[in-house]
Amino acid sequence: TKHVSMFCWSFAKALPKDKATRQVLRDSLDQVEELSDQNDLRAQEHSNILWAWSAGIDAWLPSERPKTVLKRLIAVMCRPNMQLKESTPLAAVMSCVALSKLHGVVDEGSQKQLAAWMDRTSRLAVQTQSLSELRGSSVVALLRSMTNVGCLHSRLLHEGLKVLRGDDVASTLQPFEYVLLLESTAFVRPEKVPSALVDILGEAVARLNEFHVRDIARMLWVLLRLSHFSSSAKLDFEAVFSACTQALGNRNHPLSLTSGAPPNGPRLTPMEWVWFLNTAAPLKLSEGRAVEGPSWLLTREVAPWQERLETYCAAVRGEVSALSGSRAQRTEETQQAASWRYQKALREIGVESLGPRWTPLALSLLQIGYCQPTSEVLSAFEEERSRRKDEGRFGHYAMINVKLEGHAEASHSAWDEGEGYSTEDNDESTRGSESDSDANEDDDDDDDDDNDDPRAPRERRHDSSSNTNSSSSSSSNSSSRSKNDSSNHEEGMPFDETFGGSSSSSHSAATNELKPWTPLFLKGRRNAGRAESQLLRRLASELEEVSPNIEGSILLFADRAPDISSLGALAQLRQRFPRLEVKVCYENGLPGEVKQADPSEAPFEVVGGGPNANEDSELLAKTIREALEKYTREKDDFVPVSVIGSYSDVQELWKKVSGGLHIQPSKKKEERKKKKWTDKLKYFLTHRPHDFDVRQSEPVSVRILNEPSDEALGHAKRMDRLQLLVERAIVRLMKTGRGKSFPQGEGFVPIEEVTTDKEVSAIWKHCKLDASHRLAFYLRHSQDFEVLDKTETSLDEATKNSAPPASSNASDASPIDARTWVRIRL
């Protein structure tokens, strides 16, 4: 068997993706199962085989993973009565680490069997005190693997910390291993920080010059989470926060995002940047958006982030306005574009939550109030949390209080839970104590997925309750309807394609079938299940028939900072009901209060456009109509376009409308034809088939469309069809990742790709006047689209490349993209 296990390990190490490796691993199971039945399997062979399988799983595509064979593997290798020969602590650790990698790819039954085997192994290690035989990195690996599977218990944690503190074992750890150790401690949620951990942190602080910036940012964030669980942690960690911040300050290079860091500077993801800025000390946010702290911190780190946050919130406000206006607009494609643009703008910040320190500033920028929770709210929350703790249930809490003019006051509450919580297998009341109980909780610290609130587990099961004080029948009906709706949580695509977040809605649904007001949320498991999302969806169902001018107040409380999806929904609520006072508060929030801005003083504006952004086109059409009316009183109905173009008023307006737009032919065509394609007034008149009748024979003439001919009606239908097909093409390009953001806003796609769309190309052949007539001219003239020409986009790109990037996507940095771009006007 020794040779079989080494054979499997060698194949998985050298040829993990090869079919032969999968065959070798399958065939080895027969012999391993036979030896397991006879209790003749050695511990080292056990770990080698599991390591071989974990290496293969990392290399195989999800469709290539043999689910049935994996189920059999766990059944064989994790038998409850298995007794391994020549067992050593190191072999047990290696088996646990390999099993933790397999945990996420096996079925639920196998996961339970796997976790039970790891739990028995860890308890045996505690009882025999064999952890003292391990090196520090092996102890950390064991704790991390138990955390990943969700079965780390407090006795194993304390025993591991004791080993690491003794004989300077902690000094042998790598910097990232300190972070893993802290994350394992945070998983157990100790009510008091272990003294051994404080000593180990002292060793880490002494070695901060060895830490990568990312390790320091993540360590600070985990310490913040620990400070929320433990009453003594804030005092224990205060010196660590300051030391870590100063360690970054002693480095000459400023922090920056992954895609825009200087050659020798430290690089952070957006989430790591948020972690650091939420934990840096001393740093304080006061009323009026003022930030207090060391000058180097404000200049190097805070100022770029604050500028980015302000730009982000302005873009979100603009897309919220566009989203609200699109509900009454012409086509479903317009609504889909608005939905996509809004969600793209909301995700542009690159994080799921802004953290407890920066959420108040974002609320202020989104014209939403922020305040401290009252004692009544906190006492109600603590009472509910204690009750659920006694029942062995845990999760995150949110409460909303609604006071509307002419309606009874109402309060609703909701919880979201992590998978695996029940009174049978998880006694929450014993967590953090020196008992033997396990903590079968999902790992809420899984590498880069921990980009939510400091205490957020993964949400998969939901529980909501309400307490409504209603004296009127209308309030009771509203409450009963919301109870039915509150459990409707959708899972689906990363971007929602319809209003209201319903993944089952048909794309061909008529516009008037959409609800009058339903907030749009980011799609995804984590977003759908949050307690705040549950309450806001419920509130939406109750406000469907309410007048937009209603007055009142809404207070949302949560035990963590709301995520960006909830912030966006609250911004939509403010846009829909401008007279409502909306406030947010959460546990462990910043002191102070931020007043809600008056929407009449600072209304939401569509970024880069709006209903009046193309006024010159309308004014030009009106001026041409007046010129035709004046001219046709004396002469024939049709007037040469050259005559209309000679009017000074028309000439001035035409310069603004055309914008000097030229389309450069391809290189081959330019060799044959030196001149560029130039926009012309006759093209503009052709693009308005409902206003003017254009005769294409030379000289091209025009008249006011009073009694349309069959030819004019046919042209009008083709132009209407063109508009619809262009909108569909733009939406398709956005959904396939071809959309791009500029300072003017989200949702721009290359005109070149719209032109090459099969449907658009086919209809355009029947709409254009001549070979030089380009689709870009039509898009520029139309009030239904916004166009950015090469000059504008080139300048925007140059500005973007000289400043901190707005996203972590390196593909948007360089070279400068000088194409012409278009989006649907909202």
C-alpha positions in Angstrom: 0.0 0.0 0.0 2.9 2.3 0.7 3.9 2.0 -3.0 0.3 2.6 -4.1 -0.1 5.8 -2.1 3.2 7.1 -3.3 2.2 6.2 -6.9 -1.0 8.1 -6.6 0.8 11.1 -5.0 3.4 11.1 -7.8 0.9 11.1 -10.6 -1.2 13.9 -9.0 1.9 15.9 -8.5 3.4 15.5 -12.0 0.3 15.1 -14.1 -2.7 16.5 -12.2 -4.8 17.2 -15.4 -4.0 14.0 -17.2 -6.7 11.3 -17.7 -4.2 8.7 -16.5 -4.1 10.4 -13.1 -7.9 10.1 -12.7 -7.7 6.5 -13.6 -4.9 5.7 -11.2 -6.8 7.4 -8.3 -10.0 5.5 -9.1 -8.2 2.1 -9.4 -6.3 2.6 -6.1 -9.6 2.9 -4.1 -10.2 -0.9 -4.3 -7.0 -1.7 -2.6 -7.3 1.1 -0.1 -10.9 0.0 0.8 -9.7 -3.6 1.4 -6.9 -2.4 3.7 -9.3 -0.1 5.5 -11.6 -3.0 6.2 -8.7 -4.9 7.8 -7.5 -1.8 9.7 -4.2 -2.3 7.9 -3.9 1.2 6.5 -1.0 3.4 7.7 -1.5 7.0 8.6 1.1 8.2 6.2 -0.6 6.3 3.3 -3.9 7.8 4.4 -2.6 11.3 4.1 -0.7 10.6 0.8 -3.8 9.4 -0.9 -6.0 12.3 0.3 -3.3 14.7 -0.8 -3.3 13.1 -4.3 -7.0 13.6 -4.6 -6.9 17.2 -3.3 -4.2 18.0 -5.9 -6.4 16.5 -8.6 -9.5 18.4 -7.5 -7.5 21.7 -7.7 -6.5 20.9 -11.3 -9.8 19.4 -12.7 -12.7 21.4 -14.1 -15.9 21.1 -12.1 -17.4 18.9 -14.9 -14.5 16.5 -14.6 -14.8 15.8 -10.9 -16.2 12.3 -10.3 -18.9 12.9 -7.7 -19.7 9.2 -7.2 -16.0 8.3 -6.7 -15.5 11.2 -4.4 -18.4 10.0 -2.3 -16.9 6.6 -2.1 -13.5 8.1 -1.2 -14.9 9.9 1.8 -16.8 6.9 2.9 -13.6 4.8 2.8 -11.2 7.3 4.2 -13.4 8.7 7.0 -15.0 5.7 8.5 -16.0 6.2 12.1 -14.3 3.1 13.4 -11.1 3.5 11.3 -7.9 2.8 13.1 -4.7 3.9 11.3 -1.5 2.1 11.9 1.7 4.1 12.9 -0.3 7.2 13.5 1.6 10.4 14.0 0.4 14.0 14.7 1.9 15.3 11.5 0.2 12.6 9.4 -3.1 13.5 11.1 -2.6 17.2 10.3 -1.8 16.4 6.6 -5.0 14.3 6.3 -7.1 17.1 7.8 -5.6 19.7 5.5 -6.3 17.5 2.4 -9.8 16.8 3.6 -10.5 20.5 4.1 -9.7 21.0 0.4 -12.1 18.2 -0.6 -14.9 19.5 1.7 -16.2 22.1 -0.8 -16.6 19.6 -3.7 -18.4 16.7 -2.1 -22.1 16.2 -1.4 -23.7 17.2 1.9 -23.6 13.7 3.4 -19.9 13.3 2.6 -19.3 16.7 4.2 -20.8 15.7 7.5 -18.9 12.4 7.5 -15.6 14.3 6.6 -16.2 16.9 9.4 -17.0 14.2 11.9 -13.7 12.4 11.2 -11.7 15.6 11.5 -13.5 16.4 14.7 -12.7 13.0 16.2 -9.1 13.4 15.1 -8.7 16.8 16.6 -10.3 15.8 19.9 -7.9 12.9 20.2 -5.0 15.2 19.6 -6.2 17.4 22.5 -6.7 14.5 24.8 -3.2 13.0 24.1 -1.6 16.5 24.1 0.2 15.5 20.9 0.0 19.0 19.4 3.3 19.8 21.3 5.1 17.5 18.9 4.2 19.7 15.9 5.9 22.7 14.5 4.2 26.0 14.6 3.2 26.0 10.9 1.6 22.6 11.3 -0.5 23.8 14.3 -1.7 26.7 12.2 -2.5 24.4 9.3 -4.6 22.2 11.5 -6.5 25.1 13.0 -7.1 26.6 9.5 -8.3 23.3 8.1 -10.8 22.8 11.0 -12.0 26.4 10.4 -12.5 25.7 6.7 -14.7 22.7 7.5 -16.5 24.5 10.3 -15.7 22.2 13.2 -13.0 24.1 15.1 -13.9 24.0 18.8 -12.5 26.2 21.6 -10.5 23.5 23.3 -8.4 22.8 20.2 -7.9 26.5 19.6 -6.7 27.1 23.2 -4.4 24.1 23.1 -3.0 25.3 19.8 -2.4 28.8 21.1 -0.7 27.3 24.2 1.7 25.3 22.0 2.5 28.4 19.8 3.2 30.5 22.8 5.6 28.1 24.4 9.4 28.0 23.6 9.1 30.8 21.1 7.3 28.6 18.6 5.4 31.6 17.3 8.6 33.3 16.2 9.0 30.6 13.5 5.6 31.4 11.9 5.4 33.1 8.5 3.6 36.5 8.4 0.5 35.1 6.6 0.3 32.3 9.3 -0.4 34.9 12.0 -3.3 36.1 9.9 -4.7 32.5 9.5 -4.3 32.1 13.3 -6.3 35.2 14.0 -9.1 34.1 11.5 -9.4 30.8 13.3 -9.7 32.6 16.6 -12.4 34.9 15.1 -14.3 31.8 14.0 -14.7 30.6 17.6 -15.9 34.0 18.7 -14.3 34.0 22.2 -16.0 36.2 24.8 -12.6 37.0 26.1 -9.4 37.3 24.1 -7.1 34.4 25.1 -3.9 35.7 26.8 -1.8 33.4 24.7 -3.1 35.2 21.6 -2.2 38.6 23.0 1.4 37.3 23.6 1.6 35.9 20.0 0.3 39.2 18.7 3.2 40.9 20.5 5.6 38.7 18.5 3.8 39.6 15.3 4.0 43.3 16.0 7.7 43.0 16.5 8.0 41.6 13.0 5.7 43.9 11.1 8.5 45.0 8.8 8.4 41.4 7.4 4.7 41.6 6.6 3.3 42.3 3.2 0.8 45.2 3.1 -2.0 42.8 2.3 -1.2 40.7 5.4 -1.3 43.8 7.6 -4.6 44.9 6.1 -6.2 41.5 6.6 -4.9 41.2 10.1 -6.3 44.5 11.1 -9.7 43.6 9.7 -9.8 40.3 11.6 -8.8 42.1 14.8 -11.7 44.4 14.2 -14.0 41.4 14.0 -12.6 40.0 17.2 -13.2 43.3 18.9 -16.9 43.0 18.1 -17.1 39.6 19.8 -15.0 40.3 22.9 -15.6 43.1 25.4 -11.9 43.3 26.3 -10.6 43.1 22.7 -10.7 46.8 22.0 -8.3 47.5 24.8 -6.1 44.5 24.0 -5.8 45.4 20.3 -5.6 49.2 20.5 -1.8 49.2 20.5 -1.8 46.7 17.6 -4.0 48.9 15.4 -1.7 51.9 16.0 1.5 49.8 15.4 0.2 48.3 12.2 -0.8 51.7 10.9 2.5 53.2 11.8 4.3 50.3 10.1 2.6 51.2 6.9 3.4 54.9 7.4 7.1 54.1 7.8 7.1 52.7 4.2 7.8 55.3 1.6 5.3 54.0 -1.0 1.6 54.9 -0.8 -0.9 52.2 -1.1 -2.8 51.8 -4.3 -5.1 49.4 -6.1 -3.9 46.3 -7.9 -4.2 47.7 -11.4 -2.7 51.1 -10.7 0.2 50.7 -8.3 3.5 52.3 -8.9 6.3 49.9 -10.0 7.8 49.6 -6.5 4.7 50.3 -4.4 2.5 47.9 -2.5 -0.6 46.8 -4.2 -4.0 46.2 -2.7 -7.3 44.9 -3.9 -10.3 47.3 -3.3 -11.4 45.1 -0.4 -8.0 45.2 1.3 -7.9 48.9 0.9 -11.3 49.1 2.7 -10.1 46.8 5.4 -7.1 49.1 6.1 -9.1 52.3 6.0 -11.7 50.9 8.4 -9.1 49.9 11.0 -6.2 52.4 10.6 -5.5 54.3 13.9 -5.7 57.0 14.9 -8.3 57.9 12.3 -11.6 59.5 13.0 -14.6 60.6 11.0 -16.5 63.5 12.4 -19.7 65.3 11.3 -19.6 67.2 8.1 -17.5 64.5 6.4 -14.3 65.7 8.1 -11.6 63.2 8.7 -9.0 63.5 11.5 -5.7 61.7 11.6 -2.0 61.9 10.9 -1.1 64.1 7.9 0.7 61.3 6.1 -2.4 59.0 6.5 -4.8 61.6 5.3 -2.7 62.6 2.3 -1.5 59.3 1.1 -4.3 56.9 1.9 -7.5 58.7 2.9 -7.7 61.5 0.4 -7.6 59.2 -2.7 -10.1 56.8 -1.2 -12.5 59.7 -0.2 -12.3 61.1 -3.7 -13.0 57.7 -5.2 -15.9 57.2 -2.8 -17.4 60.6 -3.7 -17.1 59.9 -7.4 -18.7 56.4 -6.9 -21.7 57.8 -4.9 -22.3 60.5 -7.5 -22.4 57.8 -10.3 -24.7 55.7 -8.2 -27.0 58.6 -7.6 -27.1 59.3 -11.4 -27.9 55.7 -12.2 -30.6 55.6 -9.6 -32.2 58.6 -11.3 -31.9 57.0 -14.7 -33.3 53.7 -13.3 -36.3 55.6 -11.9 -37.0 57.4 -15.1 -36.6 54.4 -17.3 -39.8 52.8 -15.9 -41.9 55.2 -17.9 -39.8 55.1 -21.1 -40.4 53.5 -24.4 -39.1 49.9 -24.6 -38.1 47.0 -22.5 -34.6 47.3 -23.8 -34.4 50.8 -22.2 -35.3 49.3 -18.9 -32.8 46.4 -19.2 -30.1 48.9 -20.0 -31.0 51.0 -17.0 -31.0 47.9 -14.8 -27.6 46.8 -16.1 -26.1 50.3 -15.8 -27.3 50.7 -12.2 -25.9 47.4 -11.1 -22.6 47.9 -12.9 -22.2 51.3 -11.2 -23.0 49.8 -7.8 -20.4 47.1 -8.3 -17.8 49.6 -9.5 -16.4 50.2 -6.0 -15.2 46.6 -6.0 -16.4 45.6 -2.5 -19.6 44.3 -0.9 -19.5 46.5 2.1 -17.8 49.8 2.9 -17.3 48.8 6.5 -18.5 50.5 9.8 -16.2 53.6 9.4 -17.0 54.7 5.8 -20.7 53.7 5.5 -21.9 56.9 7.2 -20.0 59.0 4.6 -21.5 57.0 1.8 -25.0 57.4 3.3 -24.5 61.1 3.4 -23.3 61.2 -0.2 -26.4 59.2 -1.2 -28.6 61.7 0.7 -29.5 59.2 3.4 -29.4 60.0 7.1 -27.2 58.2 9.7 -27.7 58.2 13.5 -26.8 56.2 16.6 -29.3 53.4 17.6 -31.5 54.3 20.6 -31.4 52.4 23.8 -34.8 50.9 23.0 -33.6 49.6 19.7 -30.5 48.0 21.2 -32.4 46.5 24.1 -34.9 44.9 21.7 -32.0 43.5 19.6 -30.1 42.1 22.7 -33.3 40.4 23.9 -34.0 38.8 20.5 -30.3 37.7 20.2 -30.4 36.1 23.6 -33.6 34.3 22.8 -32.1 32.8 19.6 -28.8 32.0 21.3 -30.7 29.9 23.9 -32.4 28.1 20.9 -28.9 27.3 19.4 -29.5 29.7 16.5 -27.3 32.5 15.3 -27.3 35.0 12.5 -27.5 38.7 11.6 -30.3 40.9 12.6 -32.1 43.9 11.1 -35.1 45.9 12.1 -37.1 48.6 10.3 -39.5 51.1 11.8 -42.0 52.8 9.4 -44.0 56.0 10.3 -46.1 57.2 7.4 -48.6 60.1 7.3 -52.1 58.6 7.6 -50.9 55.1 8.4 -50.3 53.3 11.7 -46.7 52.9 12.9 -45.2 49.5 12.0 -42.1 47.6 12.9 -40.6 44.6 11.2 -37.5 42.5 12.0 -35.6 39.8 10.1 -32.6 37.4 10.6 -30.4 35.8 8.1 -28.6 32.6 9.1 -25.6 30.6 8.0 -25.9 27.0 6.9 -25.7 24.3 9.5 -27.2 26.0 12.5 -29.5 23.8 14.6 -30.0 22.9 18.3 -28.9 19.4 17.7 -25.4 19.8 16.4 -24.4 23.4 17.5 -24.9 24.7 21.0 -24.1 28.4 20.5 -24.2 29.1 24.3 -21.0 27.1 24.8 -19.1 28.9 22.1 -15.9 30.5 23.4 -15.9 28.5 26.6 -13.6 25.6 27.6 -16.1 23.0 26.7 -15.9 20.1 24.2 -18.8 21.3 22.1 -18.2 21.9 18.4 -19.1 24.8 16.3 -20.5 23.4 13.1 -20.8 26.8 11.4 -19.9 27.7 7.8 -16.6 29.4 7.5 -17.2 33.1 7.1 -13.6 33.9 6.5 -12.9 31.9 3.3 -10.0 33.7 1.8 -11.1 36.5 -0.6 -14.8 35.9 0.0 -14.5 37.7 3.4 -15.3 41.0 1.8 -18.5 41.6 3.8 -19.2 43.1 7.2 -16.6 42.2 9.9 -19.0 39.6 11.4 -20.9 38.3 8.4 -21.3 34.5 8.0 -22.5 33.2 4.7 -26.3 33.5 4.5 -28.3 30.6 3.2 -31.3 30.2 5.4 -33.6 33.0 6.4 -35.9 33.8 9.2 -38.1 36.8 9.5 -40.7 38.1 11.9 -42.8 41.2 12.3 -44.5 43.2 15.0 -47.0 45.6 13.4 -49.1 48.0 15.5 -52.0 48.5 13.1 -55.4 49.9 13.8 -56.7 50.2 10.3 -57.7 47.5 7.9 -55.5 48.8 5.2 -52.4 48.4 7.4 -53.4 44.9 8.3 -53.9 44.0 4.6 -50.5 45.5 3.8 -48.9 43.5 6.6 -50.4 40.2 5.5 -49.3 40.8 1.9 -45.7 41.6 3.0 -45.6 38.4 5.1 -46.2 36.4 1.9 -43.6 38.4 0.0 -40.9 38.5 2.6 -39.9 34.9 2.1 -39.4 35.4 -1.7 -35.6 35.6 -2.0 -34.2 35.0 -5.5 -31.0 33.4 -6.5 -29.7 33.9 -10.0 -27.4 35.8 -12.3 -24.8 38.2 -11.0 -26.7 41.0 -12.7 -30.5 41.2 -12.5 -32.1 41.6 -15.9 -35.6 42.8 -14.7 -37.0 45.1 -12.2 -37.9 43.7 -8.8 -35.1 41.1 -8.8 -37.3 38.3 -10.2 -35.3 35.8 -12.2 -38.5 34.3 -13.5 -39.8 37.4 -15.2 -40.1 37.2 -19.0 -38.0 39.5 -21.1 -41.0 40.0 -23.4 -43.2 41.2 -20.6 -45.0 44.4 -21.4 -43.8 47.6 -19.8 -47.1 48.4 -18.1 -46.9 45.0 -16.3 -44.0 46.2 -14.2 -44.8 47.2 -10.6 -45.0 50.9 -10.0 -42.1 50.9 -7.6 -39.9 47.9 -6.8 -36.2 48.5 -5.7 -33.5 46.7 -7.6 -31.0 44.7 -5.7 -27.7 43.1 -6.7 -28.3 39.4 -7.4 -26.4 36.7 -5.6 -26.7 34.4 -2.6 -25.1 36.7 -0.1 -27.1 39.8 -1.2 -30.5 38.0 -1.5 -30.4 36.6 2.1 -29.2 39.6 4.1 -31.7 40.7 6.7 -31.6 44.3 5.4 -32.6 43.1 1.9 -35.5 41.0 3.3 -36.9 44.1 5.1 -36.4 46.5 2.2 -38.2 44.0 -0.2 -41.0 43.8 2.3 -41.2 47.5 2.6 -41.4 47.8 -1.2 -44.4 45.6 -1.2 -46.1 47.8 1.4 -45.3 51.0 -0.5 -46.5 49.9 -3.9 -49.7 51.9 -3.8 -48.4 54.8 -1.7 -48.2 58.2 -3.3 -44.6 59.4 -4.0 -45.4 62.6 -2.1 -46.2 60.9 1.2 -44.4 62.2 4.3 -43.0 60.2 7.2 -39.9 58.6 8.5 -38.1 55.2 8.1 -35.4 53.9 10.4 -33.3 50.9 9.5 -31.2 49.2 12.2 -28.8 46.4 11.6 -26.1 44.6 13.7 -23.6 45.4 11.0 -23.0 48.1 8.3 -25.4 47.6 5.4 -23.9 46.3 2.2 -23.8 48.3 -1.1 -26.9 46.5 -2.4 -28.9 47.8 0.5 -27.4 51.3 0.2 -28.5 51.3 -3.5 -32.0 50.2 -2.5 -32.2 53.0 0.1 -31.1 55.5 -2.6 -33.9 54.2 -4.8 -36.3 54.7 -1.9 -35.1 58.3 -1.5 -35.6 58.9 -5.2 -39.1 57.5 -5.2 -40.3 59.2 -1.9 -38.3 62.4 -1.6 -40.4 63.6 1.4 -39.6 60.6 3.5 -36.9 60.9 6.2 -34.7 57.8 5.8 -32.1 57.0 8.5 -29.8 54.1 9.1 -28.1 53.0 12.2 -26.1 49.9 13.1 -24.3 48.3 16.0 -20.7 49.4 16.6 -21.2 52.4 14.3 -19.4 55.7 14.5 -20.6 58.3 17.1 -22.5 61.3 15.8 -25.2 61.9 13.3 -25.5 62.8 9.6 -28.6 64.6 8.6 -30.4 63.7 5.4 -29.9 66.1 2.5 -32.9 68.0 1.1 -33.5 66.5 -2.4 -34.8 69.8 -3.6 -31.4 71.4 -2.9 -29.3 68.5 -4.3 -31.4 66.4 -6.7 -30.1 63.1 -8.2 -28.9 63.8 -11.7 -28.2 61.4 -14.5 -24.5 61.2 -15.1 -23.6 62.4 -18.6 -27.0 63.0 -19.9 -30.7 63.3 -19.0 -33.9 64.2 -20.8 -32.4 67.7 -21.8 -29.0 66.6 -22.9 -29.8 66.8 -26.6 -31.7 70.0 -26.7 -29.7 71.3 -29.7 -31.2 68.5 -31.9 -34.7 69.5 -31.0 -33.9 73.2 -31.5 -32.3 72.5 -34.9 -35.4 70.5 -36.0 -37.6 73.4 -34.8 -35.5 76.0 -36.7 -35.6 74.0 -39.9 -39.3 73.6 -39.6 -39.7 77.4 -39.3 -37.4 77.9 -42.3 -39.4 75.5 -44.4 -42.7 77.2 -43.4 -41.3 80.6 -44.3 -39.9 79.3 -47.6 -42.9 77.2 -48.8 -45.3 80.1 -48.5 -43.7 81.4 -51.7 -42.4 78.3 -53.6 -42.8 74.6 -54.0 -43.3 72.2 -51.1 -39.9 70.5 -51.5 -36.9 72.7 -50.7 -33.3 71.8 -51.5 -31.3 70.9 -48.4 -28.5 73.2 -49.5 -30.9 76.1 -49.3 -32.0 75.3 -45.8 -28.4 74.8 -44.8 -27.5 78.3 -45.9 -29.6 79.9 -43.1 -27.3 81.3 -40.4 -29.4 80.0 -37.5 -29.3 76.5 -39.0 -25.6 76.6 -39.6 -24.8 77.6 -36.0 -27.0 74.8 -34.5 -25.7 72.3 -37.0 -22.2 72.8 -35.7 -23.3 72.0 -32.2 -25.4 68.9 -33.3 -22.8 67.4 -35.6 -20.0 68.2 -33.2 -17.6 68.1 -36.1 -18.0 64.3 -36.0 -15.9 62.5 -38.6 -15.6 58.7 -39.1 -12.2 57.6 -40.2 -12.2 54.8 -42.9 -10.1 51.7 -42.4 -6.5 51.9 -43.7 -7.2 50.1 -46.9 -10.1 52.3 -47.8 -8.1 55.4 -46.9 -5.5 54.5 -49.4 -8.2 54.5 -52.1 -10.2 57.5 -50.8 -8.4 60.3 -49.0 -11.3 62.1 -47.5 -13.1 61.1 -44.3 -16.8 60.4 -43.9 -18.4 63.7 -42.8 -21.7 64.2 -41.1 -24.2 66.2 -43.3 -27.5 68.0 -42.7 -29.3 65.7 -45.2 -28.5 62.7 -42.9 -30.0 64.6 -39.9 -33.3 65.2 -41.8 -33.4 61.5 -42.9 -33.1 60.5 -39.2 -36.4 62.3 -38.4 -38.9 60.5 -40.6 -41.9 61.7 -38.4 -41.0 65.4 -38.9 -39.6 65.6 -42.5 -40.1 64.0 -45.8 -36.8 63.8 -47.7 -36.6 63.2 -51.5 -33.4 61.4 -52.2 -33.0 62.3 -55.9 -30.5 65.0 -56.7 -30.6 67.6 -55.5 -31.7 66.2 -52.2 -34.8 68.1 -51.0 -37.0 68.2 -47.9 -40.4 69.3 -46.9 -42.5 69.3 -43.7 -44.3 65.9 -43.3 -48.0 66.9 -43.3 -49.5 64.1 -45.4 -47.0 61.3 -45.6 -46.7 59.3 -48.8 -46.4 55.5 -48.8 -42.6 55.9 -49.3 -42.4 58.2 -46.3 -44.4 55.8 -44.1 -42.2 52.9 -45.1 -39.1 54.9 -44.3 -40.5 55.9 -40.9 -41.2 52.2 -40.1 -37.7 51.2 -41.0 -36.2 53.9 -38.8 -38.4 52.9 -35.9 -37.3 49.3 -36.4 -33.6 50.4 -36.6 -34.0 52.2 -33.2 -35.3 49.0 -31.6 -32.6 46.7 -33.1 -29.9 49.2 -32.1 -31.2 49.1 -28.5 -31.2 45.3 -28.5 -27.7 45.2 -29.9 -26.5 47.6 -27.1 -28.1 45.5 -24.4 -26.6 42.3 -25.8 -23.1 43.8 -25.9 -23.5 45.0 -22.3 -24.6 41.6 -21.1 -21.6 39.9 -22.9 -19.1 42.2 -21.1 -18.5 44.7 -23.9 -19.8 47.6 -22.0 -17.5 50.2 -20.5 -17.7 53.1 -18.0 -16.5 56.6 -18.6 -16.7 59.8 -16.4 -20.0 60.4 -18.4 -21.4 57.2 -16.8 -21.9 53.4 -17.4 -23.3 51.4 -20.3 -21.2 52.6 -23.3 -20.5 50.0 -26.0 -18.3 50.5 -29.2 -20.3 51.8 -32.2 -18.2 49.6 -34.4 -19.6 46.5 -32.7 -23.2 47.8 -32.9 -22.7 48.5 -36.6 -21.5 44.9 -37.3 -24.5 43.4 -35.5 -26.3 41.2 -38.2 -29.8 42.6 -37.5 -28.6 46.2 -37.3 -26.5 45.9 -40.4 -29.4 44.4 -42.4 -31.9 47.1 -41.6 -29.3 49.9 -41.9 -28.8 49.1 -45.6 -32.4 50.1 -46.2 -32.2 53.3 -44.1 -29.1 55.0 -45.2 -29.0 57.6 -48.0 -25.6 56.8 -49.6 -22.4 54.9 -49.1 -21.0 57.6 -46.9 -24.0 57.6 -44.6 -22.8 56.1 -41.3 -24.7 54.6 -38.4 -22.7 56.8 -36.0 -24.4 59.9 -37.6 -27.8 58.5 -36.8 -26.8 57.7 -33.2 -25.4 61.2 -32.8 -28.6 62.9 -34.0 -31.0 60.7 -32.1 -32.4 61.7 -28.7 -32.6 58.0 -27.8 -28.8 57.5 -27.7 -25.7 59.2 -26.3 -22.4 59.2 -28.3 -18.8 59.8 -27.2 -16.5 60.5 -30.0 -12.8 59.6 -30.2 -11.6 63.0 -28.9 -13.8 62.8 -25.8 -12.9 59.1 -24.9 -9.2 59.7 -25.5 -9.1 62.6 -23.1 -11.1 60.6 -20.6 -8.7 57.6 -20.9 -5.7 59.9 -20.5 -7.2 61.3 -17.3 -8.1 57.9 -16.1 -4.6 56.6 -16.5 -3.1 59.4 -14.6 -5.4 59.0 -11.6 -6.1 56.0 -9.2 -8.3 53.6 -11.2 -12.0 53.2 -10.4 -11.8 49.4 -10.6 -9.3 46.6 -10.1 -9.7 45.6 -13.8 -6.2 46.0 -15.3 -7.6 45.6 -18.8 -9.0 49.2 -18.8 -5.7 50.9 -18.1 -3.8 51.1 -21.4 -3.4 51.5 -24.3 -5.9 54.4 -24.9 -9.0 53.1 -26.6 -9.9 55.7 -29.3 -13.1 54.1 -30.6 -16.5 55.8 -30.7 -18.9 54.7 -28.0 -22.7 54.8 -27.6 -25.3 54.0 -25.0 -29.0 54.2 -24.7 -30.2 57.5 -23.3 -32.2 57.3 -20.2 
